[in-house]
Amino acid sequence: MMQVLCGGDRLPTVWAVASLLIMLCFAACGTPSEPVHSRDAPLNLSLPAGFPAPPIPANNPLTVKKVELGRRLFFEKKLSSNGKVSCSSCHLPERAFSDTLPTSVGVSGRAGLRNAPSLTNVAYNGSYFWSGGALSLEAQAISAIENEEEMNGQFPEIIAWLTADASYRQLFEEAFQSPPTFLNILDAIAAFERTLISGNSRYDRFQRGDSSALNDSEKRGMQLFFSERTNCFRCHGGFNFTTNEFHDNGSQAVYRDVGRYSMTFRPSDKGKFKTPTLRNVALTAPYFHDGSMPTLADVVEHYNRGGAGSPNQSPLVRPLGLSAQEKQDLVNFLNALTDEDFIRAHQRP
């Protein structure tokens, strides 16, 4: 269960330390941790117009067989201790790789603390978890697999059964010229996740010159979104509709979850969470770090009210005075950020 990509872990400071140690390990290796087999081939991403190339670690280049292996591991329930939970259990492809629950349920049967975010364009994130506790996709995967409340996987056991499985053994040999190892399991999953690129919504087609791609209400909503009146674009700007920064959006009048503070211990970071992408946002309900907002209409109304008045609330969150029609126009525009081709391309195996 990959909800910890953006902070679903129950002990964020512990995972932050673990992530740091893993990153130091990767840095110490210097060269690729696993050599690429000659039977494999580089995988070149097909990027939407206006998208920069995502950062790909030098020690984990994208290759065809590695991504194929990573996709299979992403859907593999045997990575969990009870054989019932995979990464895809909480990151549903049909929901733009997000969940339908406010907070996801793992092998323990108990809900986690934070909402499982979409993996849309996750290669561009820069940091992971809602509180930014991991610095790479490789690092974050460990907490998802090993966390007792999530997948509770045991890597010695996982490696043993992967090695015993002829089809998996062949895929690892083709992708890494190696039998299954701790590091190349993580590398493969991260490589697959970096291919989840989305950028062909009706909004994108409108931007590329198709004036009929958006209706009048959606166009009005777009104008509002990018206006100084709402300032939506201040946090959800750029090609991926996020600045990847941390903000207190006024979702907690009293901090039940301190967010970024659990990483930095700076009082000014209490209640701040990583800004998610809005691409495919219509598919990723419920919203916010705790899944407390059931619909996009609820989210728009939250910002229209000016938030809950939390201590560190961003000055960008203030009463907007939107009319009923303007609120609906904003919701309609957000619906136009859905990339149907992306969803069709990533059906479950």
N, C-alpha and C positions, 0 to 999 in steps of 0.2 A: 504494500500500500504506500503510494508515493506522496501522500499528503504532506510529508515533511519536506518536500521540495521547497516550500516557502514557509515552513515554520510549524508543522503540525506536531512536532516532537513535544513530549511531556516534560523533558528536562533539557531545555534549549542551551543552557550554559555548558552542560556535559557534552552535547553534540557539537557545540562550537569548538571546544577543546579537541574533540576527536577529529573534526574537520581540519583544524589547524595542523594536527600531527600528520594527517593524511597528505595535506598539501606539502608539508615539509618533506615527506617521503617522496612524493612525486618530483619535487624540485631537486632532491638529492640524486635521483636517478639520472636526470639530465637528458639522456637519450630515451627513445621509445622503450616503455617497460616490456613490451612484447613485440618481437619482430613480425612483420607482415609476410605471410607465405607468398611465394611466387605465383601460386594459382589464384590469388586474390587480385583485385584491380581497384584502383582509386575510384571513389564515388564523387562525382562533381555535382553539387547542388544546383538545381534550376531555380534561380531566385526571381521573385516578382520585380517588376520595374520599380526602381527607386529604392530597393532594399540593398543595403551594404552586405558584403560577405560576413557571415558571423565568425567570431573568433573560434578557431579550432586548435586545440592544444597540439603542439608539435609532437608530443609523445603519444597522441591518440588520433592519427589522421583517419578520415572517413574512407572506408573501403566497402565494396559491395558485400562481401561475405560477412564482415564484421557487423554491418547494419542488419543483415538478414538474421544473424545470430542474436543481436540485441533485440530485434523485434520479437523473436520467439521467446527470449527470456522475459521480456516485458509482460507477456501474456502467460507466463509459466507459473502455475499455482504451487508447484512443488518447491518453489523458493521459500514458501512459508512452512511453519512447523506443523500445521494441520492439513496442508495440501489443499486449502480452500481459498487462499487469498493470493492474488498476484498484483503487480503494479497496476494492471488495468482494472482491478476491482474497484479502485477509487479514482481512476483516471479513465473514464469511459470514452472510447473513440467517438461514439455518436453524440457525446456532450462536449465535444472539443477537448477531450482528455481532462474533464473535470468530473465531479461527483454530483449526485442529486440530493445528497444529505447535507445538513448544516455542517456537521463534522463526521468524518468517516468512521466506520467500524472495522476493527481488525480481528485477529485470531482470538482475542480475549472476549469478544462480543461486546466490548464497551466502546463508546464513542470517544474519539480523540478530542483535543482542545481547539483545533483550528480547522477551517474549511480547506478542502483539497482544491488547489487552484488549477486552472487550465494549464496545459503544457504547450499551448499555441505559441510558437516562436520562442520556445524556452532557451534556445541556443543563444539568444541575445541578452539574457537576463543579467549576467555579470555576478550576481549573488543569488542565493537560494534560501528557502524558508521565508515565511512572512517577516521574520525578524533578521534575515540576512546572515544566518549562522553558518552557511557553507559557501565556499568560493568557487566551486566547480560542480558540474553534474556528476562527475566521478565520486567526489567526496560525499555529496548528499545521498547517494544511493545506499551507502553503508547503513545509515540510521533507519532508512525505510525497511531494509531487509532484516536488520538485527533487533530493532526496537521490539520489546516484549509485547507492547500493546498493539503493534502493527502486524508485521509478518513473522516476527520471532524466529527468523531463519538462522540456522547454525552453519557457518561457512564450511567447516570440515565435512559435515554431512552432505551439504549441497555439492561440494566438489567431488565427493565420493560417488554420488549417484549420477552426476553429469559425466564422469569418467566411465561409468559402467554402461551408459546409454550410447549405443553405436552411432546414432544419428547426431547427437550432440558432440560426441568425440570427433567426428569427422568435421563438423562445422568449426570447432575450435582449432583443429589442425589447419583447416583452410584459411581461417581468419588470422591466426596468430602463430602458426607453425609450432604449436604447443598444446599439450593437454589442458583441460580447464584449470585455472588458477584464480585466486582471490582477485588479483588486479585485472585480469582480462575479462572476468565476469562484469566488473564495474565498467571497464572500458567499452564493452559491447553495448550495454544498456545505455550508457551516455551517448554513444555514437548514434544509436537509433533515435534517441530523443532529439538530437541535433538536426535530424531530417524533418522534423515536424514544422515545416515552414508554411505559413498561410498568408496570402496576400491577393486574393481574387474575389473580394466581396463586391457587392453592387457599388459601394462607395469607391472602391478601387477602380472599377470600370468607369464610373463617373469622372474620376480624376484623370483617367486616360483619354477622356474625350467623348464618352458616350453620355450625352446630355439626358437621354431617356432612362438611364439606369436608376435614377432617384425620382420619386414623385415630389409634388410640391411641399407636402408636409415634411418629408425627409430633408429636403433642401433647406427649409426654414429651421429644422432641428440642427442641421449642420452649421448654419450661420450662427445659431445660438451657442453651440458647442465651442466654436472657435472665436467667440466674442469676448470682449473685456467685461461684459455684463455677467457672464457665468464663470469665466475663467476655467472651464473644464480642461482646456488644452494645456493649462499651466502644469498640471500633474500627468495628464494623459495626452502628451504631445508626441510628435515625431511619427515615423513610419509605423511604429509598433504601438502607438497610443499608450505609451508609458515613458516616463523619464527614468524609471528604475530607482527612484529616490524613496525616502521614508517620510511619511507624513502622519500626523494625527488628524483624522478626518472627522472628528467629533462624534464617533460612534459610541463612546463610553463616557457618560457623565462622571462615573466613578470607575477607576481602572480595575477591571477584573483580570485583565491581561495586560502586562506592562510592555509587551512588544519589543521594540528595538532596544529598550533599556536592559533587557536580559543579556544582550551582547556587549553593550558599551558601559553600562552602569552610570551613564550620564543622566541626571534628573530630567534634562530637557528632552531626552529620547523616550520618556514614558508615554505609552499610548501610540507610538509611531509604528506604522507597518509599511511594508514594501508596496509600492503602487503597482497593481496588476495591469496587464494589457487589457484593452477593451475589445480586441479582435475576437470575434465569435462570442461576444458577451451575452447575446440573447440565449445561448445554449448552456450557459454555465451557472444558472441559478441553483441555490441561493447565494447571496452576495455578502461581502465584507469578510474580515478575517475569521469571524465566528459563525458565518452563515446566517446572520440575524435578519437579513433583508430578503424576503421571499421573492420579490419581483423587481424588475427595472423601474416600474412606477414607484415602488417604495423607495428605491435608491434616489431617484430624482426628487421625490418629496422630502427625503432626509436633507438633501443639499438645499432645497428650496426653503426649508425651515431655518437653515443655518446651523445644522448639527445640534448636538446635545450640550454644547458648552463645556467641553472637557478642558482640564487645566492647560494642556499643551496644544490645544486645537489650532490648526493652521489658520492664519488670518485670511486665507483664500476662501475658507468655509464661512459664509455669512448669509443672512437672509437675501433671497434673490427676487422675491415678488413676482414670480412667474404666474401667468394665467393658466387656466386649465388647458387651453389649446397649446400654449407654449410647452407645458410639461409633456403633453402627448407628442408634440413634434420632436422633442428630445428623445423620447422613448422610441419613436419611429426611426429616427436616425440611427440610434444604437442597434436596432434590429437590422439595419442595412449593412452592418459590419460583419454579418455572417458570410462565411466562405463555404458555399455548398460543395464546391469541388474538393476542398480539403477534407470535409467530412466523408464524402464518397470514396476518396482515395485511401482512407484509413479504416476500412471496415475490419471487424474482428476476423481472425483466421478461422 
